[in-house]
Amino acid sequence: MAQNKLLVKLDNAGVYKSPKWLVRGISFEINEGQIVTLIGPNGSGKTTTAKMILNIMNADEGMVSGNANKMAYVPQKINIDWTMPLRVIDFMKITSSLTNSQITESLTMTGVDKLLYNQIHSLSGGEFQRVLIARAIAKKPDLLVLDEPVQGVDYNGEIALYNLIKKISVTLNCGILLISHDMHFVMSTTDHVICLNGHICCSGTPSSVVKNPEYIKLFGEHNSETLSYYQHHHDHSHDNDGSVSN
């Protein structure tokens, strides 16, 4: 069986902003069709690490290399004048020259194609996140970076978005770097977890990471026990709206 294509590799990479290292000694890789999740407390270097991968920030030591031809990024925050009339179709075209067929196809994949002519300010948090993801995948990137994609979304919306992220990974066979502070639903979506706190504290499968002493030190014993329980007892699946399907 052929090995999936290597998309990006970090080798002892770090970013220094006087007077300190934001992250240091970061080594991992992302392959085609793989979902890798970065977790860690605020200020732990998750977004900095993502920006190294996206070539937005240069590594001050170590190396970042890879074979991804196209990368797409959904940032944690996006500045929009919510009072300005702006339809979804117009928003999709703001920063990229997309054809109408590309827009329709990506909105269909994220389940919001019926919102094509809706005003952006009228969308719910979950709908807007789906539009952001649709805009990112419209040109079928090799690597998709999602920074806290479920912020401002309710419980069922979180489940549905994580299901969507998994679907995108399978459908496009792209690598996905997911940045999250919440492991509850990431547990059933992610292939590999990297716990950051300025450096890599631990990494591995979700079930192994939550039992790691370094993870427990950062997030607490109770959190680890809860997630371990979730991993072993979440034996059902969810529809697109987050409801239990079986």
C-alpha positions as CSV (number, residue, x, y, z in Angstrom):
1,M,0.0,0.0,0.0
2,A,1.5,3.4,-1.1
3,Q,2.3,5.8,1.7
4,N,0.4,9.1,1.7
5,K,2.3,12.1,0.3
6,L,4.2,14.2,2.8
7,L,2.7,17.7,2.8
8,V,4.8,19.5,5.4
9,K,7.5,18.7,7.9
10,L,8.8,20.7,10.8
11,D,12.3,19.8,12.1
12,N,13.3,21.4,15.4
13,A,11.6,24.6,14.3
14,G,11.2,27.7,16.5
15,V,10.2,31.4,16.4
16,Y,12.0,34.0,18.5
17,K,10.5,37.4,19.3
18,S,12.7,39.3,21.7
19,P,13.0,38.6,24.6
20,K,11.7,35.1,24.3
21,W,11.0,32.1,22.1
22,L,7.3,31.8,21.1
23,V,7.8,28.2,20.2
24,R,10.9,26.1,20.1
25,G,12.0,22.5,19.1
26,I,8.8,21.8,17.1
27,S,9.1,18.6,15.1
28,F,6.2,16.8,13.4
29,E,4.8,16.2,9.9
30,I,1.4,16.2,8.2
31,N,0.6,13.8,5.4
32,E,-2.1,13.7,2.7
33,G,-5.5,12.7,4.1
34,Q,-4.3,13.1,7.8
35,I,-5.9,15.3,10.4
36,V,-3.4,16.6,13.0
37,T,-4.6,18.7,15.9
38,L,-2.6,21.2,17.9
39,I,-3.9,21.7,21.4
40,G,-2.6,23.8,24.3
41,P,-3.4,26.7,26.6
42,N,-3.7,30.3,25.3
43,G,-0.2,31.7,24.4
44,S,1.2,28.2,23.9
45,G,2.3,28.8,20.3
46,K,-0.4,27.0,18.4
47,T,-1.1,29.9,15.9
48,T,2.6,30.7,15.6
49,T,3.3,27.1,14.6
50,A,0.5,27.2,12.0
51,K,1.9,30.4,10.6
52,M,5.3,28.8,10.2
53,I,3.7,26.0,8.2
54,L,1.8,28.6,6.0
55,N,5.0,30.7,5.5
56,I,3.4,33.6,7.2
57,M,6.2,33.5,9.8
58,N,9.8,32.3,9.2
59,A,11.4,29.9,11.5
60,D,14.3,31.4,13.4
61,E,15.9,28.0,13.9
62,G,15.3,24.6,12.5
63,M,13.5,23.9,9.2
64,V,10.1,23.8,7.7
65,S,9.8,21.9,4.4
66,G,7.2,20.1,2.4
67,N,5.4,19.3,-0.8
68,A,2.1,21.0,-0.5
69,N,1.3,23.0,-3.7
70,K,-1.7,24.7,-2.4
71,M,-2.5,25.7,1.2
72,A,-5.6,27.3,2.7
73,Y,-6.1,29.0,6.0
74,V,-9.2,29.8,8.1
75,P,-8.0,32.2,10.8
76,Q,-9.4,32.4,14.3
77,K,-10.7,35.9,13.8
78,I,-11.7,37.7,10.7
79,N,-12.5,41.4,10.5
80,I,-15.8,42.2,8.8
81,D,-17.9,45.3,8.8
82,W,-21.1,43.6,9.8
83,T,-23.2,46.6,8.9
84,M,-22.1,46.5,5.2
85,P,-24.5,44.7,2.8
86,L,-22.5,41.7,1.7
87,R,-23.9,38.5,0.2
88,V,-22.3,35.1,0.6
89,I,-21.4,34.9,-3.1
90,D,-19.7,38.3,-2.9
91,F,-17.8,37.4,0.3
92,M,-16.5,34.2,-1.4
93,K,-15.0,36.4,-4.2
94,I,-13.4,39.0,-2.0
95,T,-9.9,37.6,-1.7
96,S,-9.9,35.0,-4.5
97,S,-10.8,34.7,-8.1
98,L,-13.3,31.9,-7.8
99,T,-15.7,30.8,-10.5
100,N,-19.4,30.4,-9.7
101,S,-19.1,26.6,-10.1
102,Q,-16.2,26.5,-7.6
103,I,-18.3,28.5,-5.2
104,T,-21.4,26.4,-5.6
105,E,-19.4,23.1,-5.3
106,S,-17.6,24.2,-2.1
107,L,-20.8,25.6,-0.5
108,T,-22.5,22.3,-1.3
109,M,-19.8,20.3,0.3
110,T,-20.1,22.4,3.5
111,G,-23.9,22.2,3.4
112,V,-24.7,25.9,3.0
113,D,-25.3,26.2,-0.8
114,K,-28.8,27.4,-0.2
115,L,-27.3,30.5,1.5
116,L,-25.6,31.7,-1.7
117,Y,-27.5,35.0,-1.9
118,N,-28.0,35.5,1.8
119,Q,-26.5,38.5,3.6
120,I,-23.4,37.6,5.7
121,H,-24.7,39.5,8.7
122,S,-27.8,37.2,8.8
123,L,-25.9,34.0,9.2
124,S,-25.6,32.1,12.4
125,G,-22.2,31.3,13.9
126,G,-22.2,27.8,12.5
127,E,-23.3,28.9,9.0
128,F,-20.6,31.6,8.9
129,Q,-17.9,29.0,9.8
130,R,-19.1,26.8,7.1
131,V,-18.9,29.6,4.6
132,L,-15.4,30.4,5.7
133,I,-14.4,26.7,5.3
134,A,-16.1,26.6,1.9
135,R,-14.1,29.6,0.7
136,A,-10.9,27.9,1.9
137,I,-11.5,24.6,0.1
138,A,-12.9,26.1,-3.1
139,K,-9.6,25.6,-4.9
140,K,-9.1,22.2,-3.4
141,P,-5.9,22.8,-1.3
142,D,-3.5,20.0,-0.4
143,L,-3.3,21.4,3.1
144,L,-6.1,23.1,5.1
145,V,-5.3,24.9,8.3
146,L,-8.3,25.6,10.6
147,D,-7.7,27.9,13.7
148,E,-10.4,27.3,16.3
149,P,-13.1,26.5,13.7
150,V,-15.9,26.0,16.2
151,Q,-15.7,29.2,18.1
152,G,-19.1,30.9,18.5
153,V,-20.9,27.7,17.6
154,D,-23.3,25.8,19.9
155,Y,-22.9,22.2,21.1
156,N,-24.7,20.5,18.2
157,G,-23.0,22.8,15.8
158,E,-19.6,21.8,17.1
159,I,-20.3,18.1,16.5
160,A,-21.6,18.9,13.0
161,L,-18.5,21.0,12.1
162,Y,-16.1,18.3,13.3
163,N,-18.1,15.8,11.1
164,L,-17.7,18.2,8.2
165,I,-13.9,18.5,8.8
166,K,-13.6,14.7,8.7
167,K,-15.7,14.6,5.5
168,I,-13.5,17.2,3.8
169,S,-10.4,15.3,4.7
170,V,-11.8,12.1,3.1
171,T,-13.4,13.8,0.1
172,L,-10.5,16.0,-0.9
173,N,-7.8,13.7,0.5
174,C,-6.1,16.8,1.9
175,G,-4.1,17.1,5.0
176,I,-5.8,19.2,7.8
177,L,-4.1,21.0,10.7
178,L,-6.7,21.7,13.3
179,I,-6.0,24.2,16.1
180,S,-8.3,23.7,19.1
181,H,-8.4,24.1,22.9
182,D,-11.3,21.6,23.2
183,M,-10.5,17.9,22.8
184,H,-14.1,16.6,23.4
185,F,-15.1,16.1,19.8
186,V,-11.6,16.3,18.4
187,M,-11.2,12.9,20.1
188,S,-13.3,11.1,17.4
189,T,-12.0,13.2,14.4
190,T,-8.2,13.5,14.8
191,D,-5.5,11.0,13.7
192,H,-2.7,12.7,15.7
193,V,-2.6,15.2,18.5
194,I,0.2,17.5,19.5
195,C,0.1,19.2,22.8
196,L,2.0,22.5,22.9
197,N,3.1,24.8,25.6
198,G,5.9,26.7,23.9
199,H,7.3,23.3,23.0
200,I,5.8,19.9,22.3
201,C,4.8,18.5,25.7
202,C,3.4,15.2,24.3
203,S,2.0,13.8,21.1
204,G,0.3,10.7,19.8
205,T,-3.2,9.4,19.3
206,P,-6.0,11.3,21.2
207,S,-6.4,8.4,23.7
208,S,-2.7,8.2,24.5
209,V,-2.3,12.0,24.8
210,V,-5.1,12.4,27.4
211,K,-3.3,9.8,29.6
212,N,0.1,11.5,29.3
213,P,1.3,13.2,32.6
214,E,2.3,16.3,30.7
215,Y,-1.3,16.7,29.3
216,I,-2.8,16.1,32.7
217,K,-0.4,18.7,34.2
218,L,-1.7,21.3,31.7
219,F,-5.4,20.4,31.6
220,G,-6.0,18.6,34.9
221,E,-6.9,15.1,36.0
222,H,-10.6,15.6,35.7
223,N,-10.3,16.7,32.1
224,S,-8.3,13.6,31.2
225,E,-10.7,11.2,32.9
226,T,-13.7,12.9,31.1
227,L,-12.0,12.6,27.7
228,S,-11.0,9.0,28.3
229,Y,-14.6,8.2,29.2
230,Y,-15.8,10.0,26.0
231,Q,-13.3,8.1,23.9
232,H,-14.5,4.7,25.1
233,H,-18.2,5.4,25.3
234,H,-18.9,7.7,22.3
235,D,-20.2,4.7,20.3
236,H,-22.7,6.5,18.2
237,S,-22.6,8.9,15.2
238,H,-24.2,12.2,14.4
239,D,-26.1,13.7,11.5
240,N,-25.0,17.1,9.9
241,D,-27.1,19.0,12.5
242,G,-25.3,17.2,15.4
243,S,-28.2,14.9,16.3
244,V,-27.6,11.3,17.1
245,S,-28.2,9.1,14.0
246,N,-27.8,5.7,15.7
